[in-house]
């Protein structure tokens, strides 16, 4: 159950940041930081809200996935790409543990990997579709 909650938290962090960034025109940095402060504050002030594992990991996942939402809708035209990249971020977070420590910010590195992966796969899919031939 904890894994499912972390996966949903990643999708939420990415989509909510993308929405604040592009629909409400707050900008990428403000949108991401607002999501991170709300998530971090919620679990800081209410640590007994969920179990200790989730209390520690959910704010990190939401903050890291919110980096994906910093993308502009001029580059990422489909919002589902942001949602899937948040999901991929959560999976990478769960599978790697501390592997990315020291890579200039592990959350940012994982966010970059997740959004580049989803964006690239969508781009390749469009190139290989029969309608583009």
N, C-alpha and C positions, 0 to 999 in steps of 0.2 A: 504494500500500500504506500509506503514511503517513496518508493521509486516512481509510482504513478503521480504522486503529489509533486515531486520534483520536476517531472516531465511537464506537467501542466503549468508549474511556476515559470519554467523557461519560455513556454509559448506565451504566457501572460506578459512576462517582462518585455519580450520582443515586440509584441503587437501593441501593447499600451504605450510604449515609448515611441513606436512608429506613428501611432495615432496622434499623440501629443506633438510630435515633431512636424508632421505633415498636414494634418487636418486642422489643428489648433494653432499652427505656425509658431510654436514655442522655440523651435530650433533644436538641433540634435543634442547639444550639450545640456541645455536646460531640461529637455524632456527626459533624457537618461538619468540625470542627477535627481530630478524630482521623483522618479520611480524608485531609484535606489534609496533615497532618504525616507520615503514612505515605507518601503519594505523593511529597511534596517531599523527604523524607529518603531515600527509595529512590534517586531520581535525583540527589540531592546527593552521596551517598556512593558511588554506582556510576554515574558519568556516561558510562562507555563501554558501558553496558548496551544502549543503542540509539543510533541516529544523533543528531547534535546537534540537528536540528530536533525530533525527538520528545522528547529529553531536556529541552528548554526548554518545549515546548508541553503535553506530557502532564500534568505537575503542575498547570499552570494550568487545563486543561480539567477535570481531576478535581476540583480545588478549586471551580471555578465551578459545575460541575454538582452538586456536593454541597450547594450552597445550595438546590437544588430538593428535595433529600431532607430538608430541615429542616421541610417541611410536615407537619402532623399528619394522622393517618389519620382524624380526625374530620371534616376538610374534604375531603381527597383519599381517597376510599373505595377506589379501584382502584389497585393498585400499578403497573399498566401505564402509567398516566398519568405517573407519575414517570419510568419508563424512556423513554417517548417524549419527555418534556420534556428529559431528558438528551441524547437524540439531537438534538432541535431546538437545544439549547444549543450542541452541538458544531458544527452546521451554521452557526448564527449566528456563532460564534467564527471558523470558517474563512472565512466570507464577508465579515466586517466588518473584520478586522484591527484597526487602532487607532481606528476610527470612534467608539467609545464612550468613549474616553479623556476624562476630565473630567466624566463624568456620575455623579458620586458613587460611583464604583467600577464600572468597566466589567464586571467579572465578575458583580457583583450585578445590574446593569442587564440584562445578557443573560440571567441566570437568571430574573429577573422576567418578561421578555418571553417566554421559552420556556414557563414553567409556566402563565402566564396564557393563552397561545395554545392550548396543549393542553387545559387545563381548560375554556376557553370553547368550543372546538370540540366537546368531549364534551358539554357542557351544551346546545349548539345541536342536536347530533345527537339527544339524548334528547327535546328539545322537538318536533323535526320527525318523529320516528318515528311510524308509524301506530298503534302501541299507546298513545300518549299522547293521541291525539285523541278 
